[in-house]
């Protein structure tokens, strides 16, 4: 979907501060971070809800989230993985994305 911001990012039509990319996803820094480390991990295929993801996409998202945490130096100290699903949960872009947050203790972040 060309009008979807995340589809534009994953297609390379919109700039981002990329951390990781595989054949199925792109991980990039959030432009409005809620933590010292805030990365969005986004499947390249337009999917609106996590339950619509294919098994291999889910596996890649979780495998790469660990890799992102390692790359950014927060794997050992800890991090959060969050899917916001629907407007009441704070989802503002209708393209599923996993938030990886870390870099400070959770009680400092929220």
N, C-alpha and C positions, 0 to 999 in steps of 0.2 A: 504494500500500500504506500504509494508515493507521498501521501499527506501525513503519514505517521512519522514523527520525529525519529523514533528508534529505528524504523526501517531505513530512513535516510542515513542515519549514522552507520548502521551495519553494512549498507551498500557503499559507504565511502563518499556519499554526497554531502555530508555534513561533518564538520570538524569535531574532534573529541580528543581528550587526552587518554589515549589507549594504553591499557596495561597489558592486555592479552587478547589473542584472537585465535580461534580454531575454525575449522570448516563449518561449525554449527553455531558459534557465538562470538560476541565481542564483549570484553570487559573494559570499562573506562571510568574515569573519575567523574563523580557527580558534580554538576556545576553549582549546586546549592547544598554543600556538604553539611551533614548533621553530626559529624565526628571528624577527628583529625584524618582518618582514612575512611573514605566513603566511595565505594566503587559499585557501579551497576553492572551486572552480568546479564546480557540480553541475548536471547536466541535470534539468529538471523531470519528465521522463518517468522512471519507475523502470527503471533498467538496471543490471545487476549487474557487467558486465565491459565494458571499452572496445571490444572487437570487436563488441559488440551495438549500439553507437551508430550512428545513421544518419549519412550523409555530412554533411548540413546541420548536425547537432548537433556533429560534430567540428569543422567549419569555424567554427561559432559559438564553441565552447569556446576554440579557439586564437586567434581574432580578439579575443575578449573578454579573454583572458589578457594580451595586449599592452595593451589598454585599461586593465586593472586596474594593470599595472605603471606605465603612464603616470600614472594617477590618484594612485597612492601614491608617485610620485617615484623609482622604481627602474629605469625602463626603460633609461636610459643606463648605469647602473652595473652592471646585470646581475641575473639572477634564474634560478631553476631551475623547471622544470615536471616534475612527477612523478605518474605513475599507480602506485599500489600495487595489485597484482592478486593476490588470494588471501591467505589467512592467513599463509603463509610470507613474504610481502612486507610484512606489517604492515597489511593492509586489515582494519579492525575493523567497518566498516559496509558491508553488502552492497548498496551503491548507488554506482555508479562516481562518482569525483570526482577532479579534477585539483588537485594541490597546487601553489601558486605560492609559492615561498620566496625571500626576498631581504632586503636591508637591511644585509648584512654580507658580507665575503668568504666563499666556500664553505668554505675551510679553517678558519674560525672557527665555522661552523655545525655541522660534523660532526667 
